[in-house]
Amino acid sequence: MKTLDPSEVEKRLKAWADITMLSLELKRAAMRKRHPESREDEINELVRKELSILKSEQDER
């Protein structure tokens, strides 16, 4: 197993965080398009519910 130096670990974690944030923003944008009448807090709740359902489905596999 290859050992990573701390700067490489930090670089990879930051890249993972950026991808995660982008993913969540894309999910929110899709929800806004599907539910244009919803407020931002409602959109966030819809995103959480959808992600929770997807996680449950993955856990069942």
C-alpha positions in Angstrom: 0.0 0.0 0.0 1.3 3.4 -1.0 1.6 6.1 1.8 0.3 9.5 0.9 1.9 12.6 2.3 -0.4 15.0 4.2 -0.5 17.6 1.4 -1.8 15.0 -1.1 -4.4 13.8 1.4 -5.6 17.4 1.9 -5.7 18.0 -1.9 -7.8 14.9 -2.4 -10.2 15.8 0.4 -10.7 19.3 -1.0 -11.4 17.8 -4.5 -13.9 15.4 -2.9 -15.6 18.3 -1.1 -15.8 20.3 -4.3 -17.4 17.5 -6.2 -19.9 16.9 -3.3 -20.9 20.6 -3.2 -21.3 20.6 -7.0 -23.5 17.5 -6.8 -25.7 19.0 -4.2 -26.0 22.3 -6.2 -27.1 20.3 -9.3 -29.6 18.3 -7.2 -31.0 21.6 -5.8 -31.3 23.1 -9.3 -33.2 20.0 -10.5 -35.5 20.3 -7.5 -36.1 24.0 -8.2 -37.0 23.2 -11.8 -39.5 20.5 -10.7 -40.9 22.6 -7.9 -40.7 26.3 -9.0 -43.3 27.3 -6.3 -41.2 26.0 -3.4 -39.1 28.1 -1.1 -35.4 27.4 -0.6 -35.9 25.7 2.7 -38.5 23.4 1.1 -36.1 22.6 -1.8 -33.5 21.7 0.8 -35.9 19.4 2.6 -36.9 17.7 -0.7 -33.2 17.1 -1.5 -32.6 15.6 1.9 -35.6 13.3 1.5 -34.6 12.2 -2.0 -31.0 11.5 -0.8 -32.3 9.6 2.2 -34.5 7.4 -0.1 -31.5 6.7 -2.4 -29.3 5.8 0.6 -32.0 3.4 1.9 -32.2 1.7 -1.5 -28.4 1.3 -1.6 -28.4 -0.1 2.0 -31.0 -2.8 0.9 -28.7 -4.1 -1.8 
